[in-house]
Amino acid sequence: MTWLITGGAGYIGAHVVRAMTEAGESAVVLDDLSAGVTDRLPEGIPLVKGTVLDRELLDRTLAEHGVTGVVHLAARKQVGQSVEEPLLYYRENLQGLTVLLEAAVAADVRHFVFSSSAAVYGMPDVDLVTETTACRPMSPYGETKLAGEWLVRATGRAHGMATACLRYFNVAGAARPELADTGVFNVIPMFFEALTHGRAPQIFGDDYPTPDGTCVRDYIHVADLAAAHLAAARRLAGQQEAGDLTVNIGTGHGVSVRELADLVAEVSGLTKPPAEVVARRPGDPARVVASAALAERELGWAPRHTVRDMVESAWEGWQRRSLRGTEVGD
Ligand SMILES: NC(=O)c1ccc[n+]([C@@H]2O[C@H](COP(=O)([O-])OP(=O)(O)OC[C@H]3O[C@@H](n4cnc5c(N)ncnc54)[C@H](O)[C@@H]3O)[C@@H](O)[C@H]2O)c1
C-alpha cells in the first residue's frame, strides 16, 4: 500500500516521511511548499507540488500512486496568526481537509491519520489531560483542529474508513540537524533566537500555581512523534473494520519554562543574559500535560527521548541554520 503524506516537506512531516519509509512503507508527498523545504525529503520519495485545496490534483495523485492511506499534516499552525486571519485558517485547515476527504472517499482510501493538536483542549484545568477532558479551543487554529477531528471521524463512520486523530503536545527537537524546525514560533527556538542576539529569553509570568511559578508543558521529541504516526498507520492498516481512534501524543511529564530556560543555557553555553520574567500572556494555561496512557495501550507506542535530547538536537539544528544563513546571506 502507498501512503499520501500531505505537508511531508514540513518540520514534522519530513520526520514522518523518514520514519515510515525507513520502516518499509511506500509514500508520496504532497506539499504546497508554503512552509515546506524540499531538501528535507529523502531521495527517491515522489513530491507533488500543490495544495490540498486542488481536487483535480488530489484525484490524479491518488490514482497515479495507487494511494490506500493518507497521513494529513498539511496545515497552517500559528495560533496568533489564526486570530488575525481566521478565514485563511478555516480555508487552509478545514476546507483543505474537506476537499482531501472528498477525494479520499472517491478514491476508496481506507485509512486516514490526522494531525490534531493539544490546542483542542484550550485551558484544561486538570493535572493530566486525557482524551475525555473537555475540548474548549481558545483560538481559530484550535477550532480548525477540533472541527477537523469531527469531520474526519464522521467521514470515517459514513464511508467505512479507519481513522486516527493524533493530538500532539509541544513538539521539539530533530532527528538530524537538517530536519530541524526553521520557524521561531515555539519556546525553544525563541530562547535560541534571543540568546544568539544577546537578548534575555523571556519567561511570561512566574506567579502561576506550579512548583516554580512558571508554566508547565509536555514536550515531545519529533522523532517519537514520527514513530507514533508509523504505529497509527500500521494499526489502521491492520484493522479489519473501520473505526476511529483519538489519542494524545505526549510524554505524561511536565517541564516548566524555567527548567527549559536553564537547560537551553546549559546546552548552548549561552548563559548570559539570564532569562527575565515579564508579564503573563493572556490565555496561557498554567499546566498542560498529557496522559499518554491511551497511546501506549492503543498503539503500543511510548516516547523514548528526554527533554535534554530535544534541546540538544534543536540546538544543533539552530546552529546549522545560522551557519547556512550566513553562507547564503539570508
Ligand atoms: N509543530 C507543532 O508544535 C505542532 C503541534 C500540534 C500540531 N501540529 C500540526 O502538525 C502539522 C505539521 O506541523 P509542522 O510543525 O510540521 O508545520 P510546518 O509548517 O513545518 O509543516 C506544514 C507543511 O504543510 C504544508 N502546507 C501548508 N498548507 C498546505 C496546503 N494547503 N496544501 C499542501 N501543503 C500545505 C507546508 O508547506 C509545510 O510543509 C500541522 O497540521 C500542525 O497544525 C504541529
The ligand as an SDF file (V2000), in Angstrom:
LIG
                    3D

 44 48  0  0  0  0  0  0  0  0999 V2000
    4.7620   21.9810   15.4370 N   0  0  0  0  0  0  0  0  0  0  0  0
    3.9560   21.7780   16.4630 C   0  0  0  0  0  0  0  0  0  0  0  0
    4.3190   22.0270   17.6160 O   0  0  0  0  0  0  0  0  0  0  0  0
    2.5630   21.2000   16.2540 C   0  0  0  0  0  0  0  0  0  0  0  0
    1.7580   20.9120   17.3820 C   0  0  0  0  0  0  0  0  0  0  0  0
    0.4860   20.3700   17.1900 C   0  0  0  0  0  0  0  0  0  0  0  0
    0.0350   20.1050   15.9010 C   0  0  0  0  0  0  0  0  0  0  0  0
    0.8110   20.4090   14.8270 N   0  0  0  0  0  0  0  0  0  0  0  0
    0.2790   20.1210   13.4830 C   0  0  0  0  0  0  0  0  0  0  0  0
    1.2110   19.3030   12.7970 O   0  0  0  0  0  0  0  0  0  0  0  0
    1.1470   19.5490   11.3990 C   0  0  0  0  0  0  0  0  0  0  0  0
    2.5450   19.8210   10.8760 C   0  0  0  0  0  0  0  0  0  0  0  0
    3.1000   20.9050   11.5750 O   0  0  0  0  0  0  0  0  0  0  0  0
    4.6160   21.3790   11.3740 P   0  0  0  0  0  0  0  0  0  0  0  0
    5.0860   21.9000   12.6680 O   0  0  0  0  0  0  0  0  0  0  0  0
    5.4040   20.3380   10.6820 O   0  0  0  0  0  0  0  0  0  0  0  0
    4.3770   22.6440   10.4200 O   0  0  0  0  0  0  0  0  0  0  0  0
    5.0990   23.0630    9.0640 P   0  0  0  0  0  0  0  0  0  0  0  0
    4.5780   24.4230    8.7120 O   0  0  0  0  0  0  0  0  0  0  0  0
    6.5690   22.8680    9.1570 O   0  0  0  0  0  0  0  0  0  0  0  0
    4.5170   21.9850    8.0470 O   0  0  0  0  0  0  0  0  0  0  0  0
    3.3030   22.1060    7.3740 C   0  0  0  0  0  0  0  0  0  0  0  0
    3.5450   21.7090    5.9290 C   0  0  0  0  0  0  0  0  0  0  0  0
    2.3030   21.7540    5.2250 O   0  0  0  0  0  0  0  0  0  0  0  0
    2.4890   22.4740    4.0130 C   0  0  0  0  0  0  0  0  0  0  0  0
    1.1990   23.0690    3.6980 N   0  0  0  0  0  0  0  0  0  0  0  0
    0.5420   24.0480    4.3720 C   0  0  0  0  0  0  0  0  0  0  0  0
   -0.6520   24.3000    3.8010 N   0  0  0  0  0  0  0  0  0  0  0  0
   -0.7660   23.4300    2.7450 C   0  0  0  0  0  0  0  0  0  0  0  0
   -1.7750   23.1790    1.7790 C   0  0  0  0  0  0  0  0  0  0  0  0
   -2.9060   23.8670    1.7570 N   0  0  0  0  0  0  0  0  0  0  0  0
   -1.5630   22.2170    0.8450 N   0  0  0  0  0  0  0  0  0  0  0  0
   -0.3970   21.4950    0.8470 C   0  0  0  0  0  0  0  0  0  0  0  0
    0.5950   21.7010    1.7310 N   0  0  0  0  0  0  0  0  0  0  0  0
    0.4120   22.6540    2.6710 C   0  0  0  0  0  0  0  0  0  0  0  0
    3.6150   23.4630    4.2810 C   0  0  0  0  0  0  0  0  0  0  0  0
    4.3100   23.8570    3.1190 O   0  0  0  0  0  0  0  0  0  0  0  0
    4.5090   22.6640    5.2250 C   0  0  0  0  0  0  0  0  0  0  0  0
    5.4590   21.9050    4.5080 O   0  0  0  0  0  0  0  0  0  0  0  0
    0.1650   20.7030   11.2270 C   0  0  0  0  0  0  0  0  0  0  0  0
   -1.0860   20.1540   10.9020 O   0  0  0  0  0  0  0  0  0  0  0  0
    0.1440   21.3420   12.6010 C   0  0  0  0  0  0  0  0  0  0  0  0
   -1.0720   22.0120   12.8300 O   0  0  0  0  0  0  0  0  0  0  0  0
    2.0720   20.9450   14.9760 C   0  0  0  0  0  0  0  0  0  0  0  0
  1  2  1  0
  2  3  2  0
  2  4  1  0
  4  5  1  0
  4 44  2  0
  5  6  2  0
  6  7  1  0
  7  8  2  0
  8  9  1  0
  8 44  1  0
  9 10  1  0
  9 42  1  0
 10 11  1  0
 11 12  1  0
 11 40  1  0
 12 13  1  0
 13 14  1  0
 14 15  2  0
 14 16  1  0
 14 17  1  0
 17 18  1  0
 18 19  2  0
 18 20  1  0
 18 21  1  0
 21 22  1  0
 22 23  1  0
 23 24  1  0
 23 38  1  0
 24 25  1  0
 25 26  1  0
 25 36  1  0
 26 27  1  0
 26 35  1  0
 27 28  2  0
 28 29  1  0
 29 30  1  0
 29 35  2  0
 30 31  1  0
 30 32  2  0
 32 33  1  0
 33 34  2  0
 34 35  1  0
 36 37  1  0
 36 38  1  0
 38 39  1  0
 40 41  1  0
 40 42  1  0
 42 43  1  0
M  CHG  2   8   1  16  -1
M  END
$$$$
